[in-house]
Amino acid sequence: MYVLAIHTITDITAKVPFAMMVLQDAIKTKAIPSQLKVTQVLPTSGPRSMSMWEASSVEEVETYTNQLLSDWCINECFTVVEDQAYGLNLQKAVSTTQQNAELVLNQTANTTKAVVSAVSTSLTQMDAKFHLNEKAKMLGTRVAELTVKAKESAEVAGAKALENPTVASSVGSLQSAFGFIGKKAYEAGTAVRQKAHEVNTVVVARVQQINQSGVTGGVATDGDVEGDSSPSALDTAASDPADDNPQTPAPEPEPEPAPAPETQDPNPA
């Protein structure tokens, strides 16, 4: 049956009465007893609000609403005359559909639980009979053991291969070849560095000589460009000991020999 509850608010403090907020919270948290069902809540901004219930008697609704809402409102409950109600059939249809859906869901859940339980029992019985779980564990252990043995066999085979003189000689030759290549590369790098150092030393010495001799604005000759080994003016000036040590006098030139005396003809004309 349908029961209409009229809630008379004793103290209006908000647009939505606090008693209706409490009732909606009870609906959302599913705190309402299972034998009662709220189908509508109609709050107003005035002194009275209403709610529609499905219950087996008016007393059940009145007892619960007084227990839940008596601090904020006065509750009056009445039986709804369903034959003369307008729109109640739609509400009843919706309510019936929801009830049927819940019933189907519950039946499906119960059936699923029964099937799962039956399958689990069957598997347990099969395992007890054929020891499937134990055999699976043994198979996993065996696979792990075979894997370890295969790894050990591969390591042993590799060691035995190295014991073969031909294989060992080939491995040694490869190691020697790589070592020789590395050594030659290092020697080549060292030689290049030494040569660069020598060239740098010669260039620095030549520049220092030119600065000491006081020669400026020198221009390379064709012989210098083409690799001519004949000394240039800069080389001569740089190698002059008098310029290197200006305090030492240059050596005097040797005197020329006196001319020989003329010989007289013993038979004059």
Rosetta constraint file for C-alpha pairs under 8 A:
AtomPair CA 1 CA 54 HARMONIC 5.70 0.50
AtomPair CA 1 CA 55 HARMONIC 5.74 0.50
AtomPair CA 1 CA 56 HARMONIC 6.01 0.50
AtomPair CA 1 CA 57 HARMONIC 7.29 0.50
AtomPair CA 1 CA 79 HARMONIC 7.59 0.50
AtomPair CA 1 CA 80 HARMONIC 7.65 0.50
AtomPair CA 2 CA 52 HARMONIC 6.96 0.50
AtomPair CA 2 CA 53 HARMONIC 5.64 0.50
AtomPair CA 2 CA 54 HARMONIC 4.74 0.50
AtomPair CA 2 CA 55 HARMONIC 6.45 0.50
AtomPair CA 2 CA 79 HARMONIC 6.25 0.50
AtomPair CA 2 CA 80 HARMONIC 5.49 0.50
AtomPair CA 2 CA 82 HARMONIC 7.64 0.50
AtomPair CA 3 CA 52 HARMONIC 5.91 0.50
AtomPair CA 3 CA 53 HARMONIC 5.04 0.50
AtomPair CA 3 CA 54 HARMONIC 6.17 0.50
AtomPair CA 3 CA 55 HARMONIC 6.94 0.50
AtomPair CA 3 CA 57 HARMONIC 7.84 0.50
AtomPair CA 3 CA 58 HARMONIC 6.18 0.50
AtomPair CA 3 CA 61 HARMONIC 7.42 0.50
AtomPair CA 3 CA 77 HARMONIC 6.51 0.50
AtomPair CA 3 CA 78 HARMONIC 5.61 0.50
AtomPair CA 3 CA 79 HARMONIC 4.74 0.50
AtomPair CA 3 CA 80 HARMONIC 5.58 0.50
AtomPair CA 4 CA 50 HARMONIC 7.10 0.50
AtomPair CA 4 CA 51 HARMONIC 6.02 0.50
AtomPair CA 4 CA 52 HARMONIC 4.82 0.50
AtomPair CA 4 CA 53 HARMONIC 6.35 0.50
AtomPair CA 4 CA 77 HARMONIC 5.60 0.50
AtomPair CA 4 CA 78 HARMONIC 5.27 0.50
AtomPair CA 4 CA 79 HARMONIC 6.32 0.50
AtomPair CA 4 CA 80 HARMONIC 6.30 0.50
AtomPair CA 5 CA 50 HARMONIC 5.57 0.50
AtomPair CA 5 CA 51 HARMONIC 5.22 0.50
AtomPair CA 5 CA 52 HARMONIC 6.29 0.50
AtomPair CA 5 CA 53 HARMONIC 7.59 0.50
AtomPair CA 5 CA 61 HARMONIC 7.79 0.50
AtomPair CA 5 CA 62 HARMONIC 7.69 0.50
AtomPair CA 5 CA 75 HARMONIC 6.56 0.50
AtomPair CA 5 CA 76 HARMONIC 5.58 0.50
AtomPair CA 5 CA 77 HARMONIC 4.34 0.50
AtomPair CA 5 CA 78 HARMONIC 6.51 0.50
AtomPair CA 6 CA 48 HARMONIC 6.78 0.50
AtomPair CA 6 CA 49 HARMONIC 6.01 0.50
AtomPair CA 6 CA 50 HARMONIC 4.63 0.50
AtomPair CA 6 CA 51 HARMONIC 6.77 0.50
AtomPair CA 6 CA 75 HARMONIC 5.77 0.50
AtomPair CA 6 CA 76 HARMONIC 5.15 0.50
AtomPair CA 6 CA 77 HARMONIC 6.29 0.50
AtomPair CA 7 CA 48 HARMONIC 5.54 0.50
AtomPair CA 7 CA 49 HARMONIC 5.15 0.50
AtomPair CA 7 CA 50 HARMONIC 5.80 0.50
AtomPair CA 7 CA 73 HARMONIC 5.86 0.50
AtomPair CA 7 CA 74 HARMONIC 5.61 0.50
AtomPair CA 7 CA 75 HARMONIC 4.72 0.50
AtomPair CA 7 CA 76 HARMONIC 6.58 0.50
AtomPair CA 8 CA 47 HARMONIC 5.68 0.50
AtomPair CA 8 CA 48 HARMONIC 4.55 0.50
AtomPair CA 8 CA 49 HARMONIC 6.66 0.50
AtomPair CA 8 CA 73 HARMONIC 5.22 0.50
AtomPair CA 8 CA 74 HARMONIC 5.01 0.50
AtomPair CA 8 CA 75 HARMONIC 6.50 0.50
AtomPair CA 9 CA 17 HARMONIC 7.18 0.50
AtomPair CA 9 CA 19 HARMONIC 7.76 0.50
AtomPair CA 9 CA 47 HARMONIC 5.00 0.50
AtomPair CA 9 CA 48 HARMONIC 5.92 0.50
AtomPair CA 9 CA 49 HARMONIC 7.73 0.50
AtomPair CA 9 CA 72 HARMONIC 6.30 0.50
AtomPair CA 9 CA 73 HARMONIC 4.42 0.50
AtomPair CA 9 CA 74 HARMONIC 6.63 0.50
AtomPair CA 10 CA 47 HARMONIC 7.36 0.50
AtomPair CA 10 CA 72 HARMONIC 6.20 0.50
AtomPair CA 10 CA 73 HARMONIC 5.39 0.50
AtomPair CA 10 CA 74 HARMONIC 7.31 0.50
AtomPair CA 11 CA 72 HARMONIC 7.13 0.50
AtomPair CA 11 CA 73 HARMONIC 7.99 0.50
AtomPair CA 12 CA 17 HARMONIC 6.55 0.50
AtomPair CA 12 CA 46 HARMONIC 7.67 0.50
AtomPair CA 12 CA 47 HARMONIC 6.83 0.50
AtomPair CA 13 CA 17 HARMONIC 7.12 0.50
AtomPair CA 13 CA 18 HARMONIC 7.98 0.50
AtomPair CA 14 CA 18 HARMONIC 7.42 0.50
AtomPair CA 14 CA 45 HARMONIC 7.63 0.50
AtomPair CA 15 CA 44 HARMONIC 7.57 0.50
AtomPair CA 15 CA 45 HARMONIC 4.98 0.50
AtomPair CA 16 CA 20 HARMONIC 7.06 0.50
AtomPair CA 16 CA 21 HARMONIC 7.42 0.50
AtomPair CA 16 CA 43 HARMONIC 6.38 0.50
AtomPair CA 16 CA 44 HARMONIC 6.49 0.50
AtomPair CA 16 CA 45 HARMONIC 5.88 0.50
AtomPair CA 17 CA 21 HARMONIC 6.75 0.50
AtomPair CA 17 CA 43 HARMONIC 7.04 0.50
AtomPair CA 17 CA 44 HARMONIC 7.51 0.50
AtomPair CA 17 CA 45 HARMONIC 7.17 0.50
AtomPair CA 18 CA 22 HARMONIC 6.35 0.50
AtomPair CA 18 CA 72 HARMONIC 7.21 0.50
AtomPair CA 19 CA 23 HARMONIC 6.33 0.50
AtomPair CA 19 CA 69 HARMONIC 5.86 0.50
AtomPair CA 19 CA 72 HARMONIC 5.69 0.50
AtomPair CA 19 CA 73 HARMONIC 6.71 0.50
AtomPair CA 20 CA 24 HARMONIC 6.17 0.50
AtomPair CA 20 CA 41 HARMONIC 7.64 0.50
AtomPair CA 20 CA 43 HARMONIC 6.31 0.50
AtomPair CA 20 CA 49 HARMONIC 7.79 0.50
AtomPair CA 21 CA 25 HARMONIC 6.15 0.50
AtomPair CA 22 CA 26 HARMONIC 6.29 0.50
AtomPair CA 22 CA 69 HARMONIC 7.53 0.50
AtomPair CA 23 CA 27 HARMONIC 6.41 0.50
AtomPair CA 23 CA 68 HARMONIC 7.72 0.50
AtomPair CA 23 CA 69 HARMONIC 7.64 0.50
AtomPair CA 24 CA 28 HARMONIC 6.27 0.50
AtomPair CA 24 CA 41 HARMONIC 7.73 0.50
AtomPair CA 25 CA 29 HARMONIC 6.13 0.50
AtomPair CA 26 CA 30 HARMONIC 5.91 0.50
AtomPair CA 26 CA 31 HARMONIC 5.02 0.50
AtomPair CA 26 CA 32 HARMONIC 6.15 0.50
AtomPair CA 27 CA 31 HARMONIC 6.39 0.50
AtomPair CA 27 CA 32 HARMONIC 6.38 0.50
AtomPair CA 27 CA 38 HARMONIC 7.62 0.50
AtomPair CA 32 CA 36 HARMONIC 6.80 0.50
AtomPair CA 32 CA 37 HARMONIC 7.52 0.50
AtomPair CA 33 CA 37 HARMONIC 7.93 0.50
AtomPair CA 35 CA 55 HARMONIC 6.59 0.50
AtomPair CA 35 CA 56 HARMONIC 7.85 0.50
AtomPair CA 36 CA 53 HARMONIC 7.00 0.50
AtomPair CA 36 CA 54 HARMONIC 6.00 0.50
AtomPair CA 36 CA 55 HARMONIC 5.22 0.50
AtomPair CA 36 CA 60 HARMONIC 7.89 0.50
AtomPair CA 36 CA 61 HARMONIC 7.35 0.50
AtomPair CA 37 CA 53 HARMONIC 5.54 0.50
AtomPair CA 37 CA 54 HARMONIC 5.10 0.50
AtomPair CA 37 CA 55 HARMONIC 6.77 0.50
AtomPair CA 38 CA 51 HARMONIC 7.31 0.50
AtomPair CA 38 CA 52 HARMONIC 5.93 0.50
AtomPair CA 38 CA 53 HARMONIC 4.48 0.50
AtomPair CA 38 CA 54 HARMONIC 6.41 0.50
AtomPair CA 39 CA 51 HARMONIC 7.66 0.50
AtomPair CA 39 CA 52 HARMONIC 5.45 0.50
AtomPair CA 39 CA 53 HARMONIC 5.59 0.50
AtomPair CA 39 CA 54 HARMONIC 7.06 0.50
AtomPair CA 39 CA 91 HARMONIC 7.91 0.50
AtomPair CA 39 CA 95 HARMONIC 7.78 0.50
AtomPair CA 40 CA 51 HARMONIC 5.38 0.50
AtomPair CA 40 CA 52 HARMONIC 4.90 0.50
AtomPair CA 40 CA 53 HARMONIC 7.20 0.50
AtomPair CA 41 CA 50 HARMONIC 6.22 0.50
AtomPair CA 41 CA 51 HARMONIC 4.35 0.50
AtomPair CA 41 CA 52 HARMONIC 6.52 0.50
AtomPair CA 42 CA 49 HARMONIC 5.89 0.50
AtomPair CA 42 CA 50 HARMONIC 5.06 0.50
AtomPair CA 42 CA 51 HARMONIC 5.72 0.50
AtomPair CA 43 CA 48 HARMONIC 7.77 0.50
AtomPair CA 43 CA 49 HARMONIC 4.68 0.50
AtomPair CA 43 CA 50 HARMONIC 6.33 0.50
AtomPair CA 44 CA 48 HARMONIC 6.57 0.50
AtomPair CA 44 CA 49 HARMONIC 5.33 0.50
AtomPair CA 53 CA 61 HARMONIC 7.39 0.50
AtomPair CA 55 CA 60 HARMONIC 7.10 0.50
AtomPair CA 55 CA 61 HARMONIC 7.01 0.50
AtomPair CA 56 CA 60 HARMONIC 7.48 0.50
AtomPair CA 57 CA 61 HARMONIC 7.21 0.50
AtomPair CA 58 CA 62 HARMONIC 6.25 0.50
AtomPair CA 58 CA 77 HARMONIC 6.29 0.50
AtomPair CA 58 CA 78 HARMONIC 6.49 0.50
AtomPair CA 58 CA 79 HARMONIC 6.52 0.50
AtomPair CA 59 CA 63 HARMONIC 5.91 0.50
AtomPair CA 59 CA 77 HARMONIC 7.94 0.50
AtomPair CA 60 CA 64 HARMONIC 6.26 0.50
AtomPair CA 61 CA 65 HARMONIC 6.05 0.50
AtomPair CA 61 CA 77 HARMONIC 7.07 0.50
AtomPair CA 62 CA 66 HARMONIC 6.07 0.50
AtomPair CA 62 CA 75 HARMONIC 6.87 0.50
AtomPair CA 62 CA 76 HARMONIC 6.82 0.50
AtomPair CA 62 CA 77 HARMONIC 5.79 0.50
AtomPair CA 63 CA 67 HARMONIC 6.22 0.50
AtomPair CA 64 CA 68 HARMONIC 6.14 0.50
AtomPair CA 65 CA 69 HARMONIC 5.57 0.50
AtomPair CA 65 CA 70 HARMONIC 7.19 0.50
AtomPair CA 65 CA 75 HARMONIC 6.62 0.50
AtomPair CA 66 CA 70 HARMONIC 4.74 0.50
AtomPair CA 66 CA 74 HARMONIC 7.53 0.50
AtomPair CA 66 CA 75 HARMONIC 6.30 0.50
AtomPair CA 69 CA 73 HARMONIC 6.10 0.50
AtomPair CA 69 CA 74 HARMONIC 7.80 0.50
AtomPair CA 69 CA 75 HARMONIC 7.82 0.50
AtomPair CA 70 CA 74 HARMONIC 6.01 0.50
AtomPair CA 70 CA 75 HARMONIC 7.26 0.50
AtomPair CA 80 CA 85 HARMONIC 7.65 0.50
AtomPair CA 81 CA 85 HARMONIC 6.26 0.50
AtomPair CA 82 CA 88 HARMONIC 7.00 0.50
AtomPair CA 87 CA 91 HARMONIC 6.66 0.50
AtomPair CA 88 CA 92 HARMONIC 6.03 0.50
AtomPair CA 89 CA 93 HARMONIC 6.04 0.50
AtomPair CA 90 CA 94 HARMONIC 6.21 0.50
AtomPair CA 91 CA 95 HARMONIC 6.08 0.50
AtomPair CA 92 CA 96 HARMONIC 5.91 0.50
AtomPair CA 93 CA 97 HARMONIC 6.04 0.50
AtomPair CA 94 CA 98 HARMONIC 6.18 0.50
AtomPair CA 95 CA 99 HARMONIC 6.17 0.50
AtomPair CA 96 CA 100 HARMONIC 6.10 0.50
AtomPair CA 97 CA 101 HARMONIC 6.06 0.50
AtomPair CA 98 CA 102 HARMONIC 6.12 0.50
AtomPair CA 99 CA 103 HARMONIC 6.10 0.50
AtomPair CA 100 CA 104 HARMONIC 6.14 0.50
AtomPair CA 101 CA 105 HARMONIC 6.13 0.50
AtomPair CA 102 CA 106 HARMONIC 6.08 0.50
AtomPair CA 103 CA 107 HARMONIC 6.15 0.50
AtomPair CA 104 CA 108 HARMONIC 6.05 0.50
AtomPair CA 105 CA 109 HARMONIC 6.07 0.50
AtomPair CA 106 CA 110 HARMONIC 6.11 0.50
AtomPair CA 107 CA 111 HARMONIC 6.07 0.50
AtomPair CA 108 CA 112 HARMONIC 6.08 0.50
AtomPair CA 109 CA 113 HARMONIC 6.16 0.50
AtomPair CA 110 CA 114 HARMONIC 6.21 0.50
AtomPair CA 111 CA 115 HARMONIC 6.23 0.50
AtomPair CA 112 CA 116 HARMONIC 6.12 0.50
AtomPair CA 113 CA 117 HARMONIC 6.01 0.50
AtomPair CA 114 CA 118 HARMONIC 6.10 0.50
AtomPair CA 115 CA 119 HARMONIC 6.14 0.50
AtomPair CA 116 CA 120 HARMONIC 6.01 0.50
AtomPair CA 117 CA 121 HARMONIC 6.09 0.50
AtomPair CA 118 CA 122 HARMONIC 6.12 0.50
AtomPair CA 119 CA 123 HARMONIC 6.14 0.50
AtomPair CA 120 CA 124 HARMONIC 6.12 0.50
AtomPair CA 121 CA 125 HARMONIC 6.18 0.50
AtomPair CA 122 CA 126 HARMONIC 6.17 0.50
AtomPair CA 123 CA 127 HARMONIC 6.02 0.50
AtomPair CA 124 CA 128 HARMONIC 6.13 0.50
AtomPair CA 125 CA 129 HARMONIC 6.15 0.50
AtomPair CA 126 CA 130 HARMONIC 5.88 0.50
AtomPair CA 126 CA 131 HARMONIC 7.50 0.50
AtomPair CA 126 CA 132 HARMONIC 7.49 0.50
AtomPair CA 127 CA 131 HARMONIC 4.73 0.50
AtomPair CA 127 CA 132 HARMONIC 4.96 0.50
AtomPair CA 127 CA 133 HARMONIC 6.35 0.50
AtomPair CA 128 CA 132 HARMONIC 7.80 0.50
AtomPair CA 131 CA 135 HARMONIC 6.19 0.50
AtomPair CA 132 CA 136 HARMONIC 6.09 0.50
AtomPair CA 133 CA 137 HARMONIC 6.36 0.50
AtomPair CA 134 CA 138 HARMONIC 6.23 0.50
AtomPair CA 135 CA 139 HARMONIC 6.04 0.50
AtomPair CA 136 CA 140 HARMONIC 6.24 0.50
AtomPair CA 137 CA 141 HARMONIC 6.23 0.50
AtomPair CA 138 CA 142 HARMONIC 6.10 0.50
AtomPair CA 139 CA 143 HARMONIC 6.20 0.50
AtomPair CA 140 CA 144 HARMONIC 6.33 0.50
AtomPair CA 141 CA 145 HARMONIC 6.26 0.50
AtomPair CA 142 CA 146 HARMONIC 6.18 0.50
AtomPair CA 143 CA 147 HARMONIC 6.19 0.50
AtomPair CA 144 CA 148 HARMONIC 6.38 0.50
AtomPair CA 145 CA 149 HARMONIC 6.23 0.50
AtomPair CA 146 CA 150 HARMONIC 6.06 0.50
AtomPair CA 147 CA 151 HARMONIC 6.33 0.50
AtomPair CA 148 CA 152 HARMONIC 6.26 0.50
AtomPair CA 149 CA 153 HARMONIC 6.04 0.50
AtomPair CA 150 CA 154 HARMONIC 6.21 0.50
AtomPair CA 151 CA 155 HARMONIC 6.37 0.50
AtomPair CA 152 CA 156 HARMONIC 6.21 0.50
AtomPair CA 153 CA 157 HARMONIC 6.05 0.50
AtomPair CA 154 CA 158 HARMONIC 6.20 0.50
AtomPair CA 155 CA 159 HARMONIC 6.30 0.50
AtomPair CA 156 CA 160 HARMONIC 6.15 0.50
AtomPair CA 157 CA 161 HARMONIC 6.08 0.50
AtomPair CA 158 CA 162 HARMONIC 6.45 0.50
AtomPair CA 159 CA 163 HARMONIC 6.51 0.50
AtomPair CA 160 CA 164 HARMONIC 6.81 0.50
AtomPair CA 161 CA 167 HARMONIC 6.49 0.50
AtomPair CA 161 CA 168 HARMONIC 7.80 0.50
AtomPair CA 162 CA 167 HARMONIC 5.76 0.50
AtomPair CA 162 CA 168 HARMONIC 5.08 0.50
AtomPair CA 163 CA 167 HARMONIC 7.46 0.50
AtomPair CA 163 CA 168 HARMONIC 6.47 0.50
AtomPair CA 164 CA 168 HARMONIC 6.00 0.50
AtomPair CA 165 CA 169 HARMONIC 5.81 0.50
AtomPair CA 166 CA 170 HARMONIC 6.12 0.50
AtomPair CA 167 CA 171 HARMONIC 6.15 0.50
AtomPair CA 168 CA 172 HARMONIC 6.01 0.50
AtomPair CA 169 CA 173 HARMONIC 5.99 0.50
AtomPair CA 170 CA 174 HARMONIC 6.21 0.50
AtomPair CA 171 CA 175 HARMONIC 6.25 0.50
AtomPair CA 172 CA 176 HARMONIC 6.08 0.50
AtomPair CA 173 CA 177 HARMONIC 5.98 0.50
AtomPair CA 174 CA 178 HARMONIC 6.19 0.50
AtomPair CA 175 CA 179 HARMONIC 6.11 0.50
AtomPair CA 176 CA 180 HARMONIC 6.01 0.50
AtomPair CA 177 CA 181 HARMONIC 6.15 0.50
AtomPair CA 178 CA 182 HARMONIC 6.16 0.50
AtomPair CA 179 CA 183 HARMONIC 6.15 0.50
AtomPair CA 180 CA 184 HARMONIC 6.15 0.50
AtomPair CA 181 CA 185 HARMONIC 6.13 0.50
AtomPair CA 182 CA 186 HARMONIC 6.23 0.50
AtomPair CA 183 CA 187 HARMONIC 6.22 0.50
AtomPair CA 184 CA 188 HARMONIC 6.05 0.50
AtomPair CA 185 CA 189 HARMONIC 6.20 0.50
AtomPair CA 186 CA 190 HARMONIC 6.19 0.50
AtomPair CA 187 CA 191 HARMONIC 6.14 0.50
AtomPair CA 188 CA 192 HARMONIC 6.24 0.50
AtomPair CA 189 CA 193 HARMONIC 6.27 0.50
AtomPair CA 190 CA 194 HARMONIC 6.21 0.50
AtomPair CA 191 CA 195 HARMONIC 6.11 0.50
AtomPair CA 192 CA 196 HARMONIC 6.13 0.50
AtomPair CA 193 CA 197 HARMONIC 6.19 0.50
AtomPair CA 194 CA 198 HARMONIC 6.23 0.50
AtomPair CA 195 CA 199 HARMONIC 6.22 0.50
AtomPair CA 196 CA 200 HARMONIC 6.13 0.50
AtomPair CA 197 CA 201 HARMONIC 6.15 0.50
AtomPair CA 198 CA 202 HARMONIC 6.28 0.50
AtomPair CA 199 CA 203 HARMONIC 6.23 0.50
AtomPair CA 200 CA 204 HARMONIC 6.18 0.50
AtomPair CA 201 CA 205 HARMONIC 6.19 0.50
AtomPair CA 202 CA 206 HARMONIC 6.16 0.50
AtomPair CA 203 CA 207 HARMONIC 6.24 0.50
AtomPair CA 204 CA 208 HARMONIC 6.24 0.50
AtomPair CA 205 CA 209 HARMONIC 6.23 0.50
AtomPair CA 206 CA 210 HARMONIC 6.28 0.50
AtomPair CA 207 CA 211 HARMONIC 6.27 0.50
AtomPair CA 208 CA 212 HARMONIC 6.25 0.50
AtomPair CA 209 CA 213 HARMONIC 6.20 0.50
AtomPair CA 209 CA 238 HARMONIC 5.64 0.50
AtomPair CA 210 CA 214 HARMONIC 6.43 0.50
AtomPair CA 210 CA 215 HARMONIC 5.77 0.50
AtomPair CA 210 CA 216 HARMONIC 7.60 0.50
AtomPair CA 210 CA 234 HARMONIC 7.26 0.50
AtomPair CA 210 CA 238 HARMONIC 6.24 0.50
AtomPair CA 211 CA 215 HARMONIC 6.55 0.50
AtomPair CA 211 CA 216 HARMONIC 7.62 0.50
AtomPair CA 212 CA 238 HARMONIC 7.92 0.50
AtomPair CA 212 CA 244 HARMONIC 7.58 0.50
AtomPair CA 213 CA 237 HARMONIC 6.50 0.50
AtomPair CA 213 CA 238 HARMONIC 5.87 0.50
AtomPair CA 213 CA 243 HARMONIC 6.27 0.50
AtomPair CA 213 CA 244 HARMONIC 7.33 0.50
AtomPair CA 215 CA 234 HARMONIC 7.37 0.50
AtomPair CA 218 CA 234 HARMONIC 7.64 0.50
AtomPair CA 220 CA 224 HARMONIC 5.95 0.50
AtomPair CA 220 CA 225 HARMONIC 6.89 0.50
AtomPair CA 221 CA 225 HARMONIC 6.40 0.50
AtomPair CA 221 CA 232 HARMONIC 7.94 0.50
AtomPair CA 222 CA 226 HARMONIC 5.97 0.50
AtomPair CA 222 CA 228 HARMONIC 7.75 0.50
AtomPair CA 223 CA 227 HARMONIC 5.69 0.50
AtomPair CA 223 CA 228 HARMONIC 4.12 0.50
AtomPair CA 223 CA 229 HARMONIC 7.29 0.50
AtomPair CA 223 CA 230 HARMONIC 7.54 0.50
AtomPair CA 224 CA 228 HARMONIC 5.58 0.50
AtomPair CA 224 CA 229 HARMONIC 7.73 0.50
AtomPair CA 231 CA 235 HARMONIC 5.53 0.50
AtomPair CA 231 CA 236 HARMONIC 6.42 0.50
AtomPair CA 232 CA 236 HARMONIC 6.21 0.50
AtomPair CA 233 CA 237 HARMONIC 6.06 0.50
AtomPair CA 234 CA 238 HARMONIC 5.94 0.50
AtomPair CA 235 CA 239 HARMONIC 6.04 0.50
AtomPair CA 236 CA 240 HARMONIC 6.09 0.50
AtomPair CA 237 CA 243 HARMONIC 7.41 0.50
AtomPair CA 238 CA 243 HARMONIC 7.61 0.50
AtomPair CA 238 CA 244 HARMONIC 7.84 0.50
AtomPair CA 239 CA 244 HARMONIC 7.81 0.50
AtomPair CA 240 CA 244 HARMONIC 6.59 0.50
AtomPair CA 241 CA 245 HARMONIC 6.13 0.50
AtomPair CA 242 CA 246 HARMONIC 5.34 0.50
AtomPair CA 242 CA 247 HARMONIC 7.92 0.50
AtomPair CA 242 CA 248 HARMONIC 6.60 0.50
AtomPair CA 242 CA 249 HARMONIC 7.18 0.50
AtomPair CA 242 CA 250 HARMONIC 6.40 0.50
